[in-house]
Amino acid sequence: MSWITNVVRPKIQSLLNKREVPKNLWIKCPDTGEMVFHRDLEANRFVIPTSGYHMRMTARQRLADFFDGHTWEEFEPPEVPTDPLKFRDERRYGERLRDNRSKTGEQDAVLAGAGTVEDVPLVAAVQDFAFMGGSLGMAAGEGIIEAMMQAVRRELPFVMFAASGGARMQEGILSLMQLPRTTVAVNALRDARLPYIVVLTNPTTGGVTASYAMLGDIQIAEPGALIGFAGPRVIEQTLREKLPEGFQRAEYLRDHGMIDMVVHRHDLRPTIARLCRLLHHHDEPAVEDAAPLPAPEPEIGTEPVAPVDESPATEEITADAEPDPDEAAESEDTPTPA
């Protein structure tokens, strides 16, 4: 009995009560293969400390990191039809939506809110690549438009964090219609003379690069972000040529004038706050019926200087004045040219 009690039973209990270790405690750097503890990565704003590789952030993590005090006013997502086309490929579109909502905890790929960044009030929207690749559908398009209209109503700058694989194919033409609709909302920001700043994160591809993602007053990108309409593999297969090194990366696009600047994630907050202060200012109202400034008092021991008449002196010639005879004689002796 002692053998069963002391050896067999503890082994069985250890197998049944085996502690499950979470699989995401260590995260591998895609660039160098280095393993980083997840708490160290979160403390460094999801940037690999050694390589500087910028990992993806969820929409909620992005807004919490961006706004002061990790607090903001979240906007309610607009209600749209769930599956207007009743689309189905390998699975029903409605099932895919339910799975992604359960996985991310968000209703769709866009999360928006208002808050302050270094005491500068603004409105921001974020695309979550974890939700169906950040694809742009009806709900995402309505969320972006509503956030832009909130910025217009509040007269605040608008910041867009773009991360998308393009339009959502499961919604067909209804998804493509969001491209011109969001462009109209961008024009509303410009008509209101409000700054529109775009931050391109990894990756930003597809239809969004033909719309709101490339229409910012200032185009910012995170280091190493993939930005382009079609992927480099598709372009290589089409052209049958080897693309240059770093093609479609943030630094390459900056050097070729496609974007304005590449900013490290640690410097995004002060950079965007400084840009908003420079670009967003209210015109001061003109002061009406203001009292004239008093004349300066003369110094002691000096006499006031009389005002000088700066009007040009004019000589009046009357009709009764007689010409000087000497001048008349000189004029008579002067021969006239032929």
Residue, then its C-alpha position, 0 to 999 in steps of 0.5 A: m500500500s505504501w508504494i501505491t500511496n507514496v508513488v502512484r497516487p502523487k504521479i496521477q495527481s500531478l498529471l491531473n493537476k498539471r499547471e497550465v503555462p500561458k503561451n504568450l509569456w515570451i514574445k519572439c521578435p520578427d526581425t532578430g528572433e530574440m525572445v522578450f518577456h511580455r511585461d518588458l515589452e508592454a513597459n517599452r510600449f511594444v517596441i523590442p528593446t534591442s532591435g527597435y522593432h515596433m510590434r502591433m498594438t490593439a486599438r485599446q492599447r494604442l489609445a491608452d498609450f496615446f492619451d494622457g493618463h490612459t483615459w479618454e472618452e470612447f465614442e459609441p460605434p454606429e449601428v450598421p447591418t451585420d451581413p447585408l450581402k449574406f456572404r459565405d465562402e468557407r464560413r459564413y461572414g456572420e460567424r467570422l464577425r462573431d469570432n473576431r468580436s469574441k477574440t478582440g472584445e471590440q465590435d469592429a476594426v475601428l475604435a475612436g475617442a476624445g482626450t488630451v495629449e500633453d494637455v492638447p485636446l484632440v480626437a483620435a481613431v485607431q484601426d485594429f489589425a487583429f480584427m479581420g486584418g483591420s479591413l474597412g467595412m461598413a461599421a469601420g467606415e461609419g466609425i471613422i466618419e463619426a469620429m471625424m464629425q465629432a472633431v468638426r463639432r468640437e473644433l478639435p484636431f483629428v489623428m488617424f492611426a491606420a493599420s489595414g489590409g484593405a477593403r473587406m471583401q465580404e461586404g463587396i461594393l458596400s465596403l468600397m463605398q466607404l472610400p469616397r465617404t471617408t474622403v468627404a469626411v476628410n474634406a469636412l475637416r479641411d473646410a473647418r480648418l482643422p488639422y488632420i494627422v495620419v499615423l501609418t502603422n505596420p501594415t497599411t495596404g490596400g484600398v485605405t492607401a487610396s483614401y483617408a490614409m494618404l490624405g492627411d495634412i501631415q503624414i507620419a509613419e512608424p519605423g519599418a511600417l509596410i505601406g503600399f497599395a499592392g504587396p511587394r510580392v504581387i508587384e515583383q510577379t507583375l513586373r518580373e523585376k527585383l524590387p529595391e531593398g526596403f521598398q514600400r517601407a516607411e524610410y523608403l517612402r520618406d526618402h522618396g517624398m511619399i510621407d513627411m516623417v518617420v517617428h519612433r513610437h516613444d516620440l509620437r505623443p510629443t510630436i503630435a502635440r507639437l504639430c497640433r499646437l502649430l496647426h490648430h489655432h483660433d483667430e483672435p477677435a478684433v477689438e472694436d472701439a478700442a481707446p487710442l494709446p496716450a501720447p508719450e510724455p516728454e522727458i524732464g528738461t527737454e522741450p517738446v519738438a514741434p511737428v514737422d510738415e512732411s508734405p512736399a513744397t509746391e511752387e504756384i505759378t500765376a498767369d500774370a507773372e512775367p518771365d525773366p528777360d535774361e532767361a527769355a534771351e537765352s532761350e531765343d539764342t538757343p538754336t532749335p534742332a532740325 
